[in-house]
Amino acid sequence: MLLDLERIGPAQARALGALNDSKQQTPDCRAALYPVILSVAVRVAIVSRCAPGIDARGLHRTNLAALGDALAAVACDGCICLSDGFELPQLGYERRAVVGGDRTSAAIAAASVIAKETRDRYMRRADAAHPGWRFAQHVGYSTPEHREAIQRLGISPLHRLSFQSTAYQQLTLGD
């Protein structure tokens, strides 16, 4: 995400004062910040990967590649590409990993909000397409209700077969 701080008016500045790690914000706060962030962003890139692709390449490798793709889409001459703690792939631009970046960098916090809100919106749409797994309620997190739905219904096309969690070890996720 590339922000233009010169485009921020007083009302947007007040709203953006709530920026923080998206996991520390309520869903309502993230939803309210989403259009404000988009209104001051010069460039935004949202990159997603499918479950089979993540299973084939691994989550960490896939996440780093997606981050690189997103940064390459928004980077411009003279910019510094920031990431939340992870070393970035070579991009042809200056880059910096910022540990705890979603708590200390407005750009990283804004990107975190956009990513989380986009994913939550996707999961709410997935709930309609895949009834029974209650994706709108748990938005993909390992909750007791989510594990119960997998136990009852099996996996959906959205589930990663390679997902490793002690909460999931008792479940059979694939053949």
HELIX and SHEET records of a PDB file:
HELIX    1   1 LEU A    5  ARG A    7  5                                   3    
HELIX    2   2 PRO A   10  LEU A   16  1                                   7    
HELIX    3   3 SER A   22  GLN A   24  5                                   3    
HELIX    4   4 PRO A   27  VAL A   40  1                                  14    
HELIX    5   5 ALA A   51  ARG A   57  1                                   7    
HELIX    6   6 LEU A   59  VAL A   74  1                                  16    
HELIX    7   7 GLY A  101  THR A  104  1                                   4    
HELIX    8   8 ALA A  106  ALA A  129  1                                  24    
HELIX    9   9 PHE A  135  HIS A  138  1                                   4    
HELIX   10  10 PRO A  144  LEU A  153  1                                  10    
HELIX   11  11 THR A  166  TYR A  168  5                                   3    
SHEET    1   A 2 LEU A   2  LEU A   3  0                                        
SHEET    2   A 2 ALA A  41  ARG A  43 -1                                        
SHEET    1   B 2 ILE A  80  SER A  83  0                                        
SHEET    2   B 2 GLU A  94  ALA A  97  1                                        
END                                                                             
